[in-house]
């Protein structure tokens, strides 16, 4: 037990340094998240026993530079280059003006939430949706009286609708493959659980947006500058790889910006460079988090959680609650919902079979709880990306994340109330 608690203690160091200290100081900018991760990482290296220091650092480095981690960093680099070059050539301002022209003020929040839900369902990725819509949402916030953290949270929440439900989402594919059920069956069960939550949140956004007024003097829309965002959204919806989508967007912003005189070739290069540099903190956090969590796994922290959380199961309802709690906790430790499902999928299958849990319901529980937890983690890739693009502290977004919390509550109620009945 002592070994398991010690293995998990780096997480406690991070939480105390970043969250607790910031709460005491009443300022979440007092302790940079990079410093908190650095201290927790150094501590994790120190407590890792039984192997030489160089080997401990190798374990940390292997977690910081996995193939999935490097792919995420590539996306961050391309997103930074696209976002800043688009901003410099006027694409964001033009798209914001178009949105303000098309949507009345009282429908801005609801409209953006629906757009995020639709795009994420089409592309199957929350990160791609956040990259596409967050700059637009941040631009709208500057031209209206909408809170920037609130409107950013609308995008983040809507992005997890598709992350949870889409047939091409990594979490859906992993959840169904580990539980041995069909994508369509899991989609059906999942829809019963989360669609009512999405409709409720949509109503809440309609209510919250009722007092919002669009600016009276919206500048004339420069439609040619909207083209990069339209192309990015359409190619993403039709299933193009997110890296290819962003590369295409970068090329379009450069071509249009040079043609209309927004910048020359060197100005375009400078804009991309500034955008990439702006993602530096996000890249550092991502790598340190990956290394820290690899050391926790190496020291037995993940195995400790799994063994202790599955020890006291006595009923079908208890089995489902334990599966939800287990994938949630592992998600906190790994900061990646796909990895969390992969880690506990086999255990969840064994527990589910032993207590008669429908494998379709089990897959839905795994996916929904992992998306709920990933959606509120201030050090998860989605919130870090959204905060970086909107130039906010990720903690400031958390209180407005209504949809991730709503699907967590909906999943818990589906277990307690045995709903949907056919799959319970």
C-alpha positions as CSV (number, residue, x, y, z in Angstrom):
1,X,0.0,0.0,0.0
2,X,2.8,2.4,0.9
3,X,4.5,1.8,-2.4
4,X,1.2,2.6,-4.3
5,X,0.6,5.8,-2.4
6,X,4.2,6.8,-2.9
7,X,3.9,6.2,-6.7
8,X,0.8,8.5,-6.8
9,X,2.4,11.2,-4.6
10,X,3.8,13.3,-7.6
11,X,0.2,14.0,-8.5
12,X,-0.4,15.3,-5.0
13,X,2.7,17.5,-5.3
14,X,1.4,19.0,-8.6
15,X,-2.1,19.6,-7.1
16,X,-0.7,21.3,-4.0
17,X,1.7,23.4,-5.9
18,X,-0.6,24.5,-8.6
19,X,-4.2,24.3,-7.4
20,X,-4.0,24.7,-3.7
21,X,-1.4,27.4,-3.7
22,X,-3.3,29.3,-6.4
23,X,-6.5,29.1,-4.4
24,X,-4.8,30.3,-1.3
25,X,-3.2,33.2,-3.2
26,X,-6.6,33.8,-4.9
27,X,-4.7,34.2,-8.2
28,X,-4.2,31.3,-10.7
29,X,-1.4,33.3,-12.4
30,X,0.8,33.3,-9.3
31,X,2.2,29.7,-9.9
32,X,2.9,29.0,-13.5
33,X,1.7,25.5,-14.4
34,X,5.1,24.8,-16.0
35,X,6.8,25.3,-12.6
36,X,4.3,23.0,-10.9
37,X,4.9,20.3,-13.4
38,X,8.7,20.7,-13.2
39,X,8.7,20.4,-9.4
40,X,6.4,17.3,-9.6
41,X,8.5,15.8,-12.3
42,X,11.8,16.3,-10.3
43,X,10.1,14.8,-7.3
44,X,8.9,11.8,-9.3
45,X,12.4,11.1,-10.6
46,X,13.8,11.3,-7.0
47,X,11.3,8.8,-5.5
48,X,11.7,6.3,-8.3
49,X,13.9,3.7,-6.7
50,X,15.8,0.6,-7.7
51,X,17.3,1.9,-10.9
52,X,20.1,4.4,-11.7
53,X,19.3,8.1,-12.2
54,X,20.0,7.9,-15.9
55,X,17.5,5.1,-16.2
56,X,14.9,7.1,-14.3
57,X,15.4,10.0,-16.7
58,X,15.1,7.6,-19.6
59,X,11.7,6.3,-18.3
60,X,10.6,10.0,-18.0
61,X,11.8,10.8,-21.5
62,X,10.0,7.8,-23.0
63,X,6.7,9.0,-21.6
64,X,7.4,12.6,-22.8
65,X,8.2,11.5,-26.3
66,X,5.7,8.7,-27.2
67,X,4.4,8.6,-30.8
68,X,1.0,9.9,-29.6
69,X,2.7,12.7,-27.7
70,X,4.8,13.8,-30.7
71,X,1.6,13.8,-32.9
72,X,-0.1,16.1,-30.4
73,X,2.9,18.4,-30.4
74,X,2.9,18.5,-34.2
75,X,-0.8,19.5,-34.0
76,X,0.1,22.3,-31.5
77,X,2.9,23.6,-33.8
78,X,0.6,23.7,-36.9
79,X,-2.3,25.1,-34.9
80,X,-0.1,27.9,-33.6
81,X,1.2,28.7,-37.1
82,X,-2.3,28.7,-38.6
83,X,-4.0,30.6,-35.8
84,X,-1.5,33.5,-35.8
85,X,-1.1,33.8,-39.6
86,X,-4.9,33.7,-40.0
87,X,-5.2,36.5,-37.3
88,X,-2.4,38.6,-39.0
89,X,-4.0,38.4,-42.5
90,X,-7.5,39.2,-41.0
91,X,-9.2,35.8,-41.3
92,X,-10.4,35.8,-37.7
93,X,-11.8,39.3,-37.8
94,X,-13.6,38.5,-41.1
95,X,-15.1,35.2,-39.8
96,X,-16.2,36.9,-36.5
97,X,-17.9,39.7,-38.5
98,X,-19.6,37.0,-40.6
99,X,-20.8,35.2,-37.5
100,X,-22.1,38.4,-35.9
101,X,-23.9,39.2,-39.2
102,X,-25.6,35.7,-39.5
103,X,-26.4,35.1,-35.8
104,X,-28.4,37.4,-33.6
105,X,-26.7,38.2,-30.3
106,X,-29.1,36.1,-28.2
107,X,-28.2,33.0,-30.2
108,X,-24.4,33.3,-30.3
109,X,-23.8,30.9,-27.4
110,X,-26.3,28.3,-28.6
111,X,-25.2,28.7,-32.2
112,X,-21.5,28.2,-31.3
113,X,-22.4,25.2,-29.1
114,X,-24.4,23.6,-32.0
115,X,-21.5,24.3,-34.4
116,X,-19.0,22.6,-32.0
117,X,-21.3,19.6,-31.5
118,X,-21.8,19.2,-35.3
119,X,-18.1,19.6,-36.2
120,X,-16.8,17.3,-33.5
121,X,-19.4,14.7,-34.4
122,X,-18.2,14.9,-38.0
123,X,-14.5,14.9,-37.4
124,X,-14.4,12.7,-34.3
125,X,-11.9,14.9,-32.5
126,X,-12.3,17.5,-29.8
127,X,-8.8,19.0,-30.5
128,X,-9.6,19.6,-34.1
129,X,-12.9,21.3,-33.2
130,X,-11.2,23.5,-30.6
131,X,-8.5,24.5,-33.1
132,X,-11.1,25.5,-35.7
133,X,-13.6,27.4,-33.5
134,X,-11.8,28.8,-30.4
135,X,-10.1,31.8,-32.3
136,X,-13.6,32.7,-33.7
137,X,-15.1,32.5,-30.2
138,X,-12.4,34.6,-28.7
139,X,-12.8,37.2,-31.4
140,X,-16.6,37.4,-30.7
141,X,-15.9,37.8,-27.0
142,X,-13.8,41.0,-27.7
143,X,-16.6,42.5,-29.8
144,X,-19.5,41.7,-27.5
145,X,-20.1,41.6,-23.7
146,X,-19.7,37.8,-23.6
147,X,-17.2,36.5,-21.0
148,X,-14.2,35.1,-22.8
149,X,-13.9,32.0,-20.5
150,X,-17.6,31.3,-20.9
151,X,-17.6,31.4,-24.7
152,X,-14.4,29.3,-24.8
153,X,-16.0,26.8,-22.5
154,X,-19.0,26.6,-24.9
155,X,-16.6,25.4,-27.7
156,X,-14.7,23.0,-25.4
157,X,-18.0,21.5,-24.2
158,X,-19.4,21.1,-27.7
159,X,-16.2,19.5,-28.9
160,X,-16.7,16.6,-26.4
161,X,-20.1,15.8,-27.8
162,X,-18.5,14.4,-30.9
163,X,-15.5,13.0,-29.1
164,X,-17.9,10.9,-27.1
165,X,-20.4,9.9,-29.9
166,X,-18.6,10.0,-33.3
167,X,-18.1,6.8,-35.1
168,X,-14.5,7.9,-36.0
169,X,-13.5,9.1,-32.5
170,X,-10.5,7.3,-30.9
171,X,-12.4,6.9,-27.7
172,X,-15.4,5.3,-29.4
173,X,-13.2,2.9,-31.3
174,X,-11.1,1.9,-28.3
175,X,-14.2,1.6,-26.0
176,X,-16.1,-0.7,-28.4
177,X,-13.0,-2.8,-29.3
178,X,-12.1,-3.5,-25.7
179,X,-15.7,-4.4,-24.8
180,X,-16.3,-6.4,-28.0
181,X,-19.4,-4.6,-29.3
182,X,-20.4,-2.8,-32.5
183,X,-19.9,0.9,-33.0
184,X,-23.6,1.4,-33.9
185,X,-24.8,-0.4,-30.7
186,X,-22.6,1.7,-28.5
187,X,-23.7,4.9,-30.3
188,X,-27.4,4.0,-29.7
189,X,-26.8,3.4,-25.9
190,X,-24.6,6.5,-25.6
191,X,-27.2,8.7,-27.4
192,X,-29.9,7.7,-24.8
193,X,-27.5,9.0,-22.1
194,X,-25.9,12.1,-23.5
195,X,-28.3,13.6,-26.0
196,X,-30.8,14.7,-23.3
197,X,-27.8,16.3,-21.5
198,X,-26.8,18.2,-24.7
199,X,-30.4,19.4,-25.2
200,X,-30.5,20.7,-21.6
201,X,-27.2,22.5,-22.0
202,X,-28.5,24.0,-25.3
203,X,-31.5,25.4,-23.5
204,X,-29.2,26.8,-20.8
205,X,-27.1,28.6,-23.5
206,X,-30.2,30.0,-25.1
207,X,-31.2,31.4,-21.7
208,X,-27.8,32.7,-20.9
209,X,-27.6,34.3,-24.3
210,X,-31.0,36.1,-24.0
211,X,-29.4,39.3,-22.8
212,X,-26.5,39.4,-25.3
213,X,-26.6,42.1,-27.9
214,X,-24.5,42.0,-31.1
215,X,-22.5,45.1,-31.9
216,X,-24.5,47.7,-33.8
217,X,-21.8,48.6,-36.3
218,X,-20.4,45.4,-37.5
219,X,-17.8,46.0,-40.2
220,X,-18.5,44.8,-43.7
221,X,-17.5,41.2,-44.2
222,X,-14.4,40.6,-46.3
223,X,-15.5,37.2,-47.7
224,X,-12.2,36.3,-49.3
225,X,-10.5,36.4,-45.8
226,X,-13.1,33.9,-44.5
227,X,-12.0,31.3,-47.1
228,X,-9.2,29.7,-44.9
229,X,-11.7,29.0,-42.1
230,X,-14.4,27.7,-44.4
231,X,-11.9,25.3,-46.1
232,X,-10.5,24.2,-42.7
233,X,-14.0,23.4,-41.4
234,X,-15.3,21.7,-44.6
235,X,-12.1,19.5,-45.0
236,X,-12.3,18.5,-41.3
237,X,-16.0,17.6,-41.6
238,X,-15.2,15.4,-44.7
239,X,-12.7,13.5,-42.6
240,X,-9.3,14.9,-43.7
241,X,-6.5,14.3,-41.2
242,X,-6.2,17.3,-38.8
243,X,-2.6,17.9,-39.6
244,X,-3.4,18.0,-43.3
245,X,-6.3,20.3,-42.6
246,X,-4.1,22.8,-40.7
247,X,-1.3,22.6,-43.3
248,X,-3.9,23.5,-46.0
249,X,-5.1,26.3,-43.8
250,X,-1.6,27.7,-43.4
251,X,-1.0,27.7,-47.2
252,X,-4.3,29.4,-47.8
253,X,-3.7,32.2,-45.2
254,X,-0.3,32.8,-46.8
255,X,-1.6,32.9,-50.4
256,X,-4.6,35.2,-49.6
257,X,-2.6,37.4,-47.2
258,X,0.2,38.0,-49.7
259,X,-2.3,38.6,-52.6
260,X,-4.4,41.2,-50.6
261,X,-1.3,42.9,-49.1
262,X,-1.8,41.9,-45.5
263,X,1.9,40.8,-45.4
264,X,4.7,39.7,-47.7
265,X,6.4,36.3,-47.7
266,X,8.7,37.3,-44.8
267,X,5.7,38.7,-42.9
268,X,3.9,35.4,-43.4
269,X,7.0,33.5,-42.1
270,X,7.1,35.9,-39.1
271,X,3.4,35.4,-38.3
272,X,3.8,31.6,-38.4
273,X,7.0,31.8,-36.2
274,X,5.2,34.0,-33.6
275,X,2.3,31.5,-33.5
276,X,4.6,28.5,-33.1
277,X,6.6,30.3,-30.3
278,X,3.3,31.1,-28.6
279,X,2.6,27.3,-28.3
280,X,6.0,26.8,-26.5
281,X,4.5,26.6,-23.0
282,X,1.8,24.3,-24.1
283,X,4.4,21.9,-25.7
284,X,6.5,22.0,-22.6
285,X,3.5,21.2,-20.3
286,X,2.5,18.3,-22.6
287,X,5.9,16.7,-22.6
288,X,6.4,17.1,-18.8
289,X,3.0,15.7,-18.1
290,X,3.7,12.7,-20.3
291,X,7.0,12.0,-18.6
292,X,5.5,12.5,-15.1
293,X,2.7,10.1,-15.8
294,X,5.0,7.5,-17.3
295,X,7.0,7.5,-14.0
296,X,3.8,7.1,-12.0
297,X,2.9,4.1,-14.2
298,X,6.4,2.7,-13.9
299,X,6.3,2.9,-10.1
300,X,3.0,1.0,-10.0
301,X,0.6,3.8,-9.4
302,X,-1.9,2.8,-12.1
303,X,-1.9,-0.9,-11.0
304,X,-2.5,0.2,-7.4
305,X,-5.5,2.3,-8.4
306,X,-7.0,-0.6,-10.5
307,X,-6.5,-3.2,-7.8
308,X,-8.0,-1.1,-5.0
309,X,-11.0,0.3,-7.0
310,X,-12.2,-3.1,-8.1
311,X,-11.8,-4.8,-4.7
312,X,-15.2,-4.0,-3.3
313,X,-17.7,-4.7,-6.1
314,X,-20.8,-6.7,-5.1
315,X,-23.5,-5.9,-7.7
316,X,-24.1,-4.9,-11.3
317,X,-24.8,-1.3,-10.2
318,X,-21.6,-1.4,-8.2
319,X,-19.7,-2.8,-11.1
320,X,-20.8,0.0,-13.5
321,X,-20.1,2.7,-10.9
322,X,-16.6,1.2,-10.3
323,X,-15.9,1.1,-14.0
324,X,-16.9,4.8,-14.3
325,X,-14.8,5.8,-11.3
326,X,-11.8,3.7,-12.4
327,X,-11.6,5.2,-15.9
328,X,-12.1,8.7,-14.5
329,X,-9.3,8.3,-12.0
330,X,-6.9,6.9,-14.6
331,X,-7.8,9.8,-16.8
332,X,-6.8,12.2,-14.1
333,X,-3.4,10.3,-13.9
334,X,-2.9,10.1,-17.7
335,X,-4.6,13.3,-18.9
336,X,-5.7,11.4,-22.0
337,X,-9.1,9.8,-22.3
338,X,-8.1,7.4,-25.1
339,X,-5.2,6.1,-23.0
340,X,-7.4,5.9,-19.9
341,X,-9.9,3.6,-21.8
342,X,-7.0,1.5,-23.2
343,X,-5.6,1.1,-19.7
344,X,-8.7,-0.1,-18.0
345,X,-10.6,-1.6,-20.9
346,X,-9.5,-5.1,-20.2
347,X,-10.3,-4.9,-16.5
348,X,-13.7,-3.3,-17.3
349,X,-14.5,-6.2,-19.6
350,X,-13.7,-8.8,-16.9
351,X,-15.7,-6.9,-14.2
352,X,-18.6,-6.4,-16.6
353,X,-18.7,-10.1,-17.6
354,X,-18.5,-11.2,-14.0
355,X,-21.5,-9.1,-12.9
356,X,-23.6,-9.3,-16.1
357,X,-23.1,-5.7,-17.3
358,X,-24.1,-5.3,-21.0
359,X,-21.0,-4.7,-23.0
360,X,-22.7,-1.9,-24.9
361,X,-23.5,-0.1,-21.7
362,X,-20.0,-0.8,-20.4
363,X,-18.4,0.8,-23.6
364,X,-20.7,3.8,-23.2
365,X,-19.7,4.2,-19.5
366,X,-16.0,4.0,-20.3
367,X,-16.3,6.6,-23.1
368,X,-18.7,9.0,-21.3
369,X,-16.8,9.1,-18.0
370,X,-13.5,9.5,-19.7
371,X,-14.8,12.4,-21.8
372,X,-16.3,14.0,-18.8
373,X,-13.1,13.9,-16.9
374,X,-10.9,14.9,-19.9
375,X,-13.3,17.8,-20.5
376,X,-12.6,19.5,-17.1
377,X,-8.9,18.7,-16.6
378,X,-7.0,22.1,-16.7
379,X,-3.8,20.2,-17.7
380,X,-5.6,18.1,-20.4
381,X,-4.6,18.8,-24.1
382,X,-8.1,20.2,-25.0
383,X,-8.3,22.9,-22.2
384,X,-4.6,23.8,-22.7
385,X,-5.2,24.2,-26.4
386,X,-8.3,26.3,-25.9
387,X,-6.7,28.5,-23.2
388,X,-3.6,29.0,-25.4
389,X,-5.7,30.0,-28.5
390,X,-7.9,32.3,-26.4
391,X,-5.0,33.6,-24.3
392,X,-6.6,32.6,-21.0
393,X,-5.6,30.6,-17.9
394,X,-7.1,27.1,-18.3
395,X,-8.5,27.3,-14.7
396,X,-10.6,30.3,-15.7
397,X,-12.5,28.1,-18.2
398,X,-13.3,25.3,-15.8
399,X,-16.3,26.9,-13.9
400,X,-18.1,27.3,-17.2
401,X,-17.7,23.7,-18.5
402,X,-21.4,22.8,-18.2
403,X,-21.5,20.0,-20.9
404,X,-18.8,17.7,-19.5
405,X,-20.3,17.9,-16.1
406,X,-23.8,17.3,-17.5
407,X,-22.7,14.1,-19.3
408,X,-21.0,12.9,-16.1
409,X,-24.2,13.4,-14.1
410,X,-26.3,11.8,-16.9
411,X,-24.0,8.7,-16.9
412,X,-24.2,8.4,-13.2
413,X,-28.0,8.7,-13.3
414,X,-28.1,6.0,-16.0
415,X,-26.4,3.7,-13.6
416,X,-28.4,4.5,-10.5
417,X,-31.8,4.5,-12.3
418,X,-30.9,1.5,-14.6
419,X,-31.3,3.6,-17.8
420,X,-31.7,2.9,-20.7
421,X,-33.7,-0.1,-19.3
422,X,-33.0,-2.3,-22.4
423,X,-29.3,-2.2,-21.9
424,X,-29.3,-2.3,-18.1
